[in-house]
Amino acid sequence: MKNLIAFCYASKNENLIIIPCCPFCGEKHIHGISEIEIIDGKQTYGYRTPHCSEVENKPDGYLLVKVSKCDAIYKSRVND
């Protein structure tokens, strides 16, 4: 399975996970919240399948790495 990292943050009421910039299509995606898992020493929300099914040759999914809202936006843009 091929996977990428997607930096994300929890919504204000902590019921959604927001990915400001998808590593596949560059669009904003929203997933339902899940339990925090520690993977490779990082706080994560686990692996997810991307919503952007029209992207060619996309990896099978991404690891949702929890960061602050500002860091999620910054890291998503820097890693383009």
C-alpha positions as CSV (number, residue, x, y, z in Angstrom):
1,M,0.0,0.0,0.0
2,K,1.3,3.4,-1.0
3,N,0.6,6.2,1.5
4,L,1.3,9.9,2.0
5,I,1.1,12.2,5.0
6,A,-1.8,14.7,5.2
7,F,-1.4,17.3,7.9
8,C,-4.7,18.0,9.6
9,Y,-6.4,19.6,12.6
10,A,-9.6,19.0,14.5
11,S,-12.6,21.4,14.1
12,K,-13.5,23.7,16.9
13,N,-16.1,21.3,18.3
14,E,-13.7,18.4,17.7
15,N,-16.1,16.3,15.6
16,L,-14.4,16.7,12.2
17,I,-10.8,16.4,10.9
18,I,-9.9,19.1,8.4
19,I,-7.2,18.7,5.8
20,P,-6.6,22.2,4.4
21,C,-4.7,20.9,1.3
22,C,-5.0,17.3,0.1
23,P,-1.6,15.9,-0.9
24,F,-3.3,14.5,-4.1
25,C,-5.6,17.2,-5.5
26,G,-4.7,20.3,-3.4
27,E,-8.4,20.7,-2.3
28,K,-9.7,20.9,1.3
29,H,-11.1,17.7,2.6
30,I,-13.1,16.9,5.8
31,H,-13.3,13.5,7.5
32,G,-15.1,12.3,10.6
33,I,-13.1,12.4,13.8
34,S,-11.5,9.2,15.2
35,E,-9.3,8.2,18.1
36,I,-5.8,9.5,18.2
37,E,-3.2,6.8,17.4
38,I,0.6,7.2,17.9
39,I,2.3,6.0,14.6
40,D,6.0,6.5,14.2
41,G,6.0,8.8,17.2
42,K,3.4,11.2,15.7
43,Q,-0.1,11.9,16.9
44,T,-2.4,10.7,14.1
45,Y,-6.0,10.0,13.2
46,G,-5.0,6.9,11.4
47,Y,-5.1,6.1,7.6
48,R,-7.8,7.3,5.3
49,T,-8.8,6.9,1.7
50,P,-8.8,10.2,-0.2
51,H,-12.1,11.7,-1.4
52,C,-10.6,12.8,-4.7
53,S,-11.2,9.6,-6.7
54,E,-10.6,11.3,-10.1
55,V,-6.9,11.8,-9.4
56,E,-4.8,9.4,-11.6
57,N,-2.2,7.1,-10.0
58,K,-3.1,8.2,-6.5
59,P,-1.7,6.3,-3.5
60,D,-4.1,4.1,-1.6
61,G,-4.5,6.5,1.2
62,Y,-2.9,9.0,3.6
63,L,-1.9,9.1,7.2
64,L,-3.6,11.9,9.0
65,V,-1.0,13.6,11.2
66,K,-2.4,15.9,13.8
67,V,-0.9,19.4,14.0
68,S,-2.2,22.8,14.9
69,K,-4.5,24.6,12.4
70,C,-1.7,27.0,11.5
71,D,0.9,24.2,11.1
72,A,-1.5,22.2,8.9
73,I,-2.0,25.1,6.5
74,Y,1.7,26.0,6.5
75,K,3.0,22.5,6.1
76,S,0.4,21.7,3.4
77,R,1.6,24.6,1.3
78,V,5.3,24.1,1.9
79,N,5.2,20.4,0.9
80,D,3.5,21.1,-2.5
